[in-house]
């Protein structure tokens, strides 16, 4: 998802710049289809929780207690999804938080439902939390029906001319120019002509 990933990175960078020094954590997760089996809802939210806690001067006692409890179990298992949601509620209930999820459609169906339902639980306890999501159009209904609060969504489409311009730029700055002959370059530049994918962005207010 070239367009969505670039846009999400821009959103994350902008949020980090605008919230600098305001004690307003910004967390993000970029989902990957090739790693969907390794990206269950617990790992996605666990990663975002780690990002938030990592920026705190002092870790909340509730969070420290949960990790200590998990450490004493056999093998020191990781916190379960229900525990992670509770810890995220603890972190987000007392401050404004931004959570960004890129390519939500790349998440496996069952795990995507768990993820959206968990985000709903967080929003119910943390009205100041803001969530930014990108994905293909077919998940729009899921996002709107499962996420609590006011959801604003809009679609974007890739324009062939923009992608061609980007490809020309990248080809012009190729560090191994001899790896492609003119025929292959022409084939690469024809790729945008067959692209018509639409992407949807959702912002939970």
C-alpha positions in Angstrom: 0.0 0.0 0.0 2.4 2.7 -1.2 -0.1 5.6 -1.0 -1.6 4.7 2.4 1.8 4.0 4.0 3.3 7.2 2.8 0.2 9.1 4.0 0.2 7.4 7.4 3.9 8.2 7.9 3.2 11.8 7.2 0.3 11.8 9.7 2.5 10.2 12.4 5.3 12.6 11.8 2.9 15.6 11.9 1.3 14.4 15.1 4.7 13.9 16.7 5.8 17.4 15.7 2.5 19.0 16.9 2.4 17.2 20.2 6.1 17.5 21.1 6.5 18.5 24.8 2.7 18.1 25.5 2.8 14.7 27.2 0.5 13.4 24.4 1.7 10.0 23.2 1.5 9.0 19.5 1.6 5.3 18.7 1.5 3.6 15.4 1.4 0.2 13.8 1.9 -0.8 10.1 0.2 -4.1 9.3 1.8 -6.4 6.8 -0.1 -9.0 4.8 3.0 -11.2 4.6 3.2 -11.3 8.4 -0.5 -11.5 9.3 0.0 -14.7 11.2 2.5 -13.0 13.4 0.3 -9.9 13.9 -2.6 -10.9 16.2 -4.6 -8.2 17.9 -2.7 -8.7 21.1 0.7 -8.1 19.4 -0.6 -5.0 17.6 -2.0 -3.4 20.7 0.9 -4.6 22.8 3.3 -2.8 20.5 1.3 0.4 20.7 1.2 0.1 24.5 5.0 -0.3 24.6 5.4 2.8 22.5 3.2 4.8 24.9 4.8 3.5 28.1 8.3 4.0 26.6 7.7 7.7 26.5 6.5 8.1 30.1 8.7 9.4 32.9 7.0 7.0 35.3 5.2 3.8 34.4 1.7 3.6 36.0 1.5 1.2 39.0 -1.4 -0.7 37.4 0.7 -1.5 34.4 3.8 -2.5 36.4 1.6 -4.8 38.5 0.2 -6.7 35.5 3.7 -7.3 34.1 4.9 -8.5 37.4 2.0 -10.9 37.6 2.7 -12.3 34.1 6.3 -12.7 34.9 5.5 -15.1 37.8 3.5 -17.4 35.5 5.0 -20.5 34.0 7.5 -19.4 31.3 6.7 -15.8 32.0 4.0 -15.6 29.3 3.1 -12.3 27.7 0.0 -10.4 28.8 -3.3 -11.5 27.2 -5.4 -9.2 25.0 -7.8 -8.5 27.8 -4.9 -7.3 30.0 -3.4 -5.2 27.3 -6.8 -3.5 26.7 -7.0 -2.7 30.4 -3.5 -1.3 30.5 -4.3 0.9 27.4 -7.4 2.1 29.1 -5.3 3.0 32.1 -2.8 5.0 29.9 -5.4 6.7 27.8 -8.0 7.6 30.4 -5.8 10.3 31.9 -4.4 12.0 28.8 -5.0 12.6 25.1 -3.6 9.8 22.9 -3.3 9.3 19.2 -3.3 5.8 17.8 -2.5 5.2 14.1 -3.1 1.9 12.3 -2.0 1.6 8.7 -3.4 -1.1 6.3 -6.0 -2.5 8.6 -7.3 -4.6 5.8 -4.0 -6.6 5.9 -5.0 -7.9 9.3 -6.6 -11.4 9.3 -10.4 -11.2 9.6 -10.9 -12.7 13.1 -7.9 -10.7 14.5 -9.3 -7.5 12.8 -12.6 -7.9 14.6 -10.8 -8.4 17.9 -8.7 -5.3 17.2 -11.7 -3.1 16.4 -13.7 -4.4 19.4 -10.7 -3.8 21.7 -10.3 -0.2 20.3 -14.0 0.3 21.0 -13.5 -0.7 24.7 -10.6 1.7 24.9 -12.7 4.6 23.4 -15.5 3.9 25.8 -13.2 4.6 28.7 -11.0 7.2 27.0 -13.1 9.8 25.1 -10.0 11.9 24.4 -8.3 9.2 22.4 -8.1 9.7 18.7 -7.7 6.9 16.2 -6.5 7.1 12.6 -7.0 4.1 10.3 -6.2 3.3 6.7 -7.4 0.4 4.6 -9.2 -0.7 1.5 -12.8 0.2 1.0 -14.3 -3.2 2.0 -13.5 -2.6 5.6 -15.3 0.7 5.8 -18.5 -0.9 7.1 -16.6 -2.9 9.7 -14.8 0.2 11.0 -18.0 2.2 11.2 -20.1 -0.5 12.9 -17.5 -1.7 15.4 -15.8 1.5 16.5 -17.6 3.7 19.0 -17.9 7.4 18.6 -18.1 9.6 15.6 -16.2 8.1 12.6 -15.2 10.4 9.7 -14.0 8.5 6.6 -12.9 9.5 3.1 -11.5 7.8 0.1 -8.5 8.5 -2.0 -7.4 7.0 -5.3 -4.0 6.7 -6.9 -3.5 8.9 -10.0 -1.5 7.3 -12.7 0.4 10.5 -13.5 1.5 10.9 -9.8 2.8 7.3 -9.7 4.5 7.6 -13.0 6.3 10.8 -11.8 7.3 9.0 -8.6 8.7 6.0 -10.6 10.6 8.3 -12.9 12.2 10.0 -9.9 13.1 6.7 -8.3 14.5 5.3 -11.6 16.5 8.5 -12.0 18.1 8.0 -8.6 18.7 4.3 -8.9 22.1 3.4 -7.3 22.4 0.5 -9.7 21.3 1.9 -13.1 22.9 -0.9 -15.1 20.5 -3.4 -13.4 17.7 -2.3 -15.8 17.7 -1.9 -19.6 15.5 0.6 -21.3 12.9 -2.1 -22.1 12.5 -3.1 -18.5 12.2 0.6 -17.4 9.4 1.1 -20.0 7.6 -1.9 -18.5 7.9 -0.5 -15.0 6.5 2.9 -16.2 3.5 1.1 -17.7 2.5 -0.3 -14.2 0.4 2.8 -13.2 -1.9 2.3 -16.2 -3.4 -0.8 -14.6 -3.7 0.7 -11.1 -7.1 1.8 -9.9 -7.1 0.7 -6.2 -9.1 2.9 -3.8 -8.1 3.4 -0.2 -10.2 4.5 2.6 -9.1 6.5 5.7 -11.1 6.6 8.9 -10.7 9.0 11.7 -12.5 8.3 15.0 -13.3 11.6 16.7 
